[in-house]
C-alpha cells in the first residue's frame, strides 16, 4: 500500500480517518442522488471527484485493517455477483445474495 495512506492514518489517527471515510461516503451518496435526478450542479466530473475521495479513504481503511481481509471479501463478492448475473441472464432469481 502506498506510504501516503499509512502516513495519514499515523498522523491523524484511525478514528478521525474512519470518520472522514464515513463523511466522504455520505458525500458520494449525495452526488449520486443529484446525478440521477439530473440536477444542474450534478455533473459526471463531480461524481468522479466524490468517487475518487471515497477510493482514497478506502485505501486508508485498507491501511488500518490490512489488504488481505478486504481482498478476500472482494473476491467473495465478485463470485456472488457472477452467480447472480448468470441467473439474471438466464431469466432466473433477481434477488441479491448477501
N, C-alpha and C positions, 0 to 999 in steps of 0.2 A: 504494500500500500504506500502511496506517496507520502513522504515525510510531512508535508504541509498539514495533512489531516491529523496526524498524531501530535504535531506541534500545537495546533489549535485546541485540541482536547486537553493537552497538558497545560496550556496557558490559561484557558477559560474554565476548565473543569468539565467533567462528564454531565453533571446536572444541567448546567447552562446550555451546553451544546445540544443536549437532548430536548430541552425546552425550545431552543431555536429551531430544531428539526420539526417539532410539532407546529410551530408558527409558520414555517415555510410550507408544510403540507396544507395548512389551512389556506394560505395564500394561493397555492396551486388549485385547490378545490374552488375557490372563488373565481380564479381566472378561467377555469374550465367552464364553470356555470355561465359566466358572462360571454365566453366564446360561443357556447351553444345557443345562447339567447340572441346572439348577433349584435350585442351592444357595440357602439361605435369605438369605444376605447379597448375593446377586447380583440386584439389582433393576434395573428399567429405568432408574431415576434414576442408579444407579451407572454403568451402561453409557453413559448420556447424558453424565455427567460426564467419563468417560475419553475418550469421543469428542470432547468439547469440548477437552480437553487436547491431543489429537493434532492437531485442527484449528488450535489456537493455535500449536503447534510447526510445522505445515506452513506457516503464514503467515510464520514466521521463516525457514524454508528458502527460501521464495519471495523473501524479502528478501535472502538470501545469494546465490542463483543467478539471480534475476530471474524475473519472471512469464511472459515470452514463451515460454521453453522448456517450462515446466510447462503452460501453456495449450495449446501445440501438441501435447504428448504426451497431454494430457487429451482433446483433440479426436480424435486418432487412436484412443485407447482407446474413446471413445464410438462411433465409426464401426464398429470391430471388434465391439463389443457389440451394436450394432443389426443387423449382418450375422448374428451368431451367433444372436441372438434370432429373427430371421426364419427361419433354418434350423430352429431348435428348434420354432417354432410350426408349421412345415410337416412336422415329424417327421424332420428331417434330421440332419446331423452334430452331435453334442453336445460335441465336443472344443473346448476353448478355444484360440483362436489367440493367440500371443504375438508 
